[in-house]
Amino acid sequence: MTEGTGNHFTSNVHGGDNVNIYGGTGNQGIVHHHAPAPALAEAVARLEELVAELRGEVGPGGARVLDSSLPAITSDATPPQTRRDALVAVSAIAATAGELGRPVVDAVTQVLALLGLG
């Protein structure tokens, strides 16, 4: 733009969703499915394998937490917040195992990202 030409430019560029809802009931807005099902299924399966390997390396209390968390993590029917809580619990147990738990922590981080919960 050249100074003094009187031209004004307006930009309506934005970097995210723009939703306008007027009236109605039970509106949900946009429902995002953050990861393709195969990518999520592969990441969860890998996490399951890693948790099985880690289970023998943690004490009985940690093993119970891992065992009780896996069903919530692997079920697609689990509410997002419950699934997130289970993933965080698994990550916390894995973190106590030091370097042995690092692959589990990384796998949990990946699953959380794929679910859009990270």
DRENDO-1510 file (C-alpha; in Angstrom, 1 decimal, always signed):
<recs>
REC; n; res; u; v; w
REC; 1; MET; +0.0; +0.0; +0.0 .
REC; 2; THR; +1.4; +3.4; -0.9 .
REC; 3; GLU; +1.1; +6.2; +1.6 .
REC; 4; GLY; -1.5; +8.8; +0.9 .
REC; 5; THR; -3.6; +6.7; -1.5 .
REC; 6; GLY; -6.5; +6.4; +0.9 .
REC; 7; ASN; -6.8; +2.7; +0.3 .
REC; 8; HIS; -7.6; +0.7; +3.4 .
REC; 9; PHE; -7.4; -3.0; +3.6 .
REC; 10; THR; -9.3; -5.2; +5.9 .
REC; 11; SER; -8.5; -8.8; +6.6 .
REC; 12; ASN; -10.9; -11.4; +7.9 .
REC; 13; VAL; -8.3; -14.1; +8.2 .
REC; 14; HIS; -8.5; -16.3; +11.4 .
REC; 15; GLY; -6.7; -19.4; +12.4 .
REC; 16; GLY; -9.4; -21.5; +14.0 .
REC; 17; ASP; -13.0; -22.5; +13.9 .
REC; 18; ASN; -15.7; -19.9; +13.7 .
REC; 19; VAL; -19.1; -21.1; +14.9 .
REC; 20; ASN; -22.2; -19.0; +15.2 .
REC; 21; ILE; -25.3; -20.7; +16.7 .
REC; 22; TYR; -28.5; -18.9; +17.0 .
REC; 23; GLY; -31.3; -20.4; +19.1 .
REC; 24; GLY; -32.1; -24.1; +19.4 .
REC; 25; THR; -31.6; -26.5; +22.2 .
REC; 26; GLY; -29.1; -29.2; +22.8 .
REC; 27; ASN; -26.5; -27.5; +20.6 .
REC; 28; GLN; -23.1; -29.2; +20.6 .
REC; 29; GLY; -21.2; -26.9; +18.4 .
REC; 30; ILE; -18.4; -28.6; +16.5 .
REC; 31; VAL; -17.4; -32.1; +17.5 .
REC; 32; HIS; -13.8; -32.8; +16.6 .
REC; 33; HIS; -12.5; -36.2; +16.1 .
REC; 34; HIS; -8.8; -35.4; +16.6 .
REC; 35; ALA; -7.2; -38.6; +15.3 .
REC; 36; PRO; -8.0; -41.1; +12.6 .
REC; 37; ALA; -9.2; -44.2; +14.3 .
REC; 38; PRO; -6.4; -46.4; +13.0 .
REC; 39; ALA; -3.7; -44.1; +14.4 .
REC; 40; LEU; -5.4; -43.9; +17.8 .
REC; 41; ALA; -6.0; -47.7; +17.8 .
REC; 42; GLU; -2.3; -48.3; +17.1 .
REC; 43; ALA; -1.1; -45.9; +19.8 .
REC; 44; VAL; -3.4; -47.4; +22.4 .
REC; 45; ALA; -2.3; -50.9; +21.4 .
REC; 46; ARG; +1.3; -49.9; +21.7 .
REC; 47; LEU; +0.6; -48.3; +25.1 .
REC; 48; GLU; -1.1; -51.5; +26.2 .
REC; 49; GLU; +2.0; -53.5; +25.3 .
REC; 50; LEU; +4.3; -51.1; +27.1 .
REC; 51; VAL; +2.2; -51.1; +30.2 .
REC; 52; ALA; +2.3; -55.0; +30.3 .
REC; 53; GLU; +6.1; -54.8; +30.2 .
REC; 54; LEU; +6.2; -52.2; +32.9 .
REC; 55; ARG; +3.8; -54.0; +35.2 .
REC; 56; GLY; +6.4; -56.4; +36.3 .
REC; 57; GLU; +8.8; -53.6; +37.2 .
REC; 58; VAL; +6.6; -51.7; +39.6 .
REC; 59; GLY; +5.3; -52.6; +43.1 .
REC; 60; PRO; +1.9; -54.2; +43.8 .
REC; 61; GLY; +0.3; -50.8; +44.3 .
REC; 62; GLY; +1.5; -49.5; +41.0 .
REC; 63; ALA; +0.5; -52.7; +39.3 .
REC; 64; ARG; -3.1; -52.3; +40.6 .
REC; 65; VAL; -3.2; -48.7; +39.3 .
REC; 66; LEU; -2.0; -49.9; +35.9 .
REC; 67; ASP; -4.5; -52.8; +35.9 .
REC; 68; SER; -7.5; -50.6; +36.9 .
REC; 69; SER; -6.6; -47.9; +34.4 .
REC; 70; LEU; -6.2; -49.9; +31.3 .
REC; 71; PRO; -10.0; -50.7; +30.7 .
REC; 72; ALA; -10.8; -46.9; +30.8 .
REC; 73; ILE; -7.9; -46.2; +28.4 .
REC; 74; THR; -8.7; -48.9; +25.9 .
REC; 75; SER; -12.5; -48.4; +25.7 .
REC; 76; ASP; -13.8; -46.0; +23.1 .
REC; 77; ALA; -17.0; -45.6; +25.3 .
REC; 78; THR; -15.0; -44.1; +28.2 .
REC; 79; PRO; -15.9; -40.4; +28.8 .
REC; 80; PRO; -12.9; -38.2; +27.7 .
REC; 81; GLN; -12.2; -36.9; +31.3 .
REC; 82; THR; -12.2; -40.4; +32.7 .
REC; 83; ARG; -9.9; -41.6; +29.9 .
REC; 84; ARG; -7.6; -38.6; +30.5 .
REC; 85; ASP; -7.5; -39.4; +34.3 .
REC; 86; ALA; -6.6; -43.0; +33.6 .
REC; 87; LEU; -3.8; -42.0; +31.2 .
REC; 88; VAL; -2.4; -39.5; +33.7 .
REC; 89; ALA; -2.4; -42.2; +36.4 .
REC; 90; VAL; -0.5; -44.6; +34.1 .
REC; 91; SER; +2.0; -41.9; +33.3 .
REC; 92; ALA; +2.5; -41.1; +37.0 .
REC; 93; ILE; +3.2; -44.8; +37.8 .
REC; 94; ALA; +5.6; -45.0; +34.8 .
REC; 95; ALA; +7.4; -41.9; +35.9 .
REC; 96; THR; +8.2; -43.6; +39.2 .
REC; 97; ALA; +10.0; -46.3; +37.3 .
REC; 98; GLY; +12.6; -43.8; +35.9 .
REC; 99; GLU; +14.1; -44.7; +32.5 .
REC; 100; LEU; +12.2; -48.0; +32.4 .
REC; 101; GLY; +8.9; -46.0; +32.4 .
REC; 102; ARG; +10.0; -43.4; +29.8 .
REC; 103; PRO; +8.5; -45.3; +26.8 .
REC; 104; VAL; +5.2; -45.5; +28.7 .
REC; 105; VAL; +5.2; -41.8; +29.5 .
REC; 106; ASP; +5.9; -41.0; +25.8 .
REC; 107; ALA; +3.1; -43.4; +24.7 .
REC; 108; VAL; +0.7; -41.7; +27.1 .
REC; 109; THR; +1.7; -38.3; +25.7 .
REC; 110; GLN; +1.0; -39.5; +22.2 .
REC; 111; VAL; -2.4; -41.0; +23.1 .
REC; 112; LEU; -3.4; -37.8; +24.9 .
REC; 113; ALA; -2.4; -35.8; +21.8 .
REC; 114; LEU; -4.4; -38.0; +19.5 .
REC; 115; LEU; -7.4; -37.7; +21.7 .
REC; 116; GLY; -7.1; -34.0; +21.8 .
REC; 117; LEU; -6.7; -34.2; +25.6 .
REC; 118; GLY; -3.1; -33.2; +26.0 .
</recs>
